């Protein structure tokens, strides 16, 4: 299940945050200086109290917390979040360069006399 957006109730209006190609969500710096996974987004101290909703592929909407009570997850929503995060983590890992692929060009041809 792909999560298209996570929306939060801010000052009586729903504010949407979109997933990037790596499955991360970007928030203003006063919320988080780094991009967050879906799990981090809905469990973040400041964000979890804002009644988060998921919009999945096909425009299906799921409330994340039961009745807006941020201490009780809706099982279907947290399952969708965990599946999405695990798939996207694998995608991010596949994009990371391998350890042995490092650049040494600056020292090519230099004799250190070892």
N, C-alpha and C positions, 0 to 999 in steps of 0.2 A: 504494500500500500504506500503510495507516494503522498506525502503531506505537501500540499500546495502552499497553504498559509497557516499561521497561528494568529488568531486575533485576540485582542485584550480589550476589556471595557475600561476606557479612559475618559473621565469627565462626561459620562453618559453616551459616549460614542464608541463604536468598535474600530480599533486601530489594527490594521493587518501588517504582519511581517512575513516576507516571502523567503522561501528557501532558495539558496544559490545552487549552483551545479554540484557543489560538494556536500549538499544537505545541511548547510549551516545557516543560521539566522543572524542578521546584523541588527544590532540595537544601538541607540545613541550612547555615547561614551559615559554619560552619567548612570546608565544601567550596567553596561559591561564594555570594557575596552577590547575584548576579544569576541569573535563570532561564537555563537552558542549552538550546541546541538539541540534537537527538539526536546530531549529530556532535560537538559540544562535550562532551556527556555521556560518550561512549565513548572520547574521546581525552584527557580531563582527566587530568592526572598522577596524582592520587590514585585516580581511579575506574577507569582502564583496567587496573589490576592486579587488580581484583576480579572477573574473569571475567564481563563483561557478557553478558547474553542479551536478545534482543528477543522480545516477544510481539506478533505482528501480529494484524490482524483475522482472525477465524476461529480464534483461539487457536493459531495456528502459531508455533512457537518456533524461533529462529535464534541460534546462538552467534555472537558478534561476532568473536572472535579464534580462529584455528586452534589447537585443543588448549589453549586458555587462554593461549597465548604472545602477549602484547600487542604483539608486533612484526609479526605476520602477520594481516591482516584476512581474514575469509571473504568472498569476492567477493559472494555473494548478499546477505549482511547489510549490507555497506557500500553496495551498490547500493540496497537498501531504505531505508537511512538517508538517502542523498543525494536520492532521489526524494521522501521524506517531507519533508525540510527545505526543498527547493525549492518544493513545493506550499504548505507552511505559510508560507514567507517571502512568497510572493505574496499569501496571505490576510492576513498582517499588514500588508503594504504597502497593500492595498486599504482597510484600516481606518484608516490614518493620515490625519489631516486635511491638506488641501492648504495650501500656503504662503500663498496669498492669503486664506485664511479665518482671520483673526486678530481678536481682540477689542480694540476701541478705546473701549469705553463709558465709561471713566473720564475721558476728555478731551473727550467730546462737549459742544459748546456753549461751550468755553473759547476765548477769543480771545487768541492769543499775540502778536498785533501784528506778524506777519511781513509 
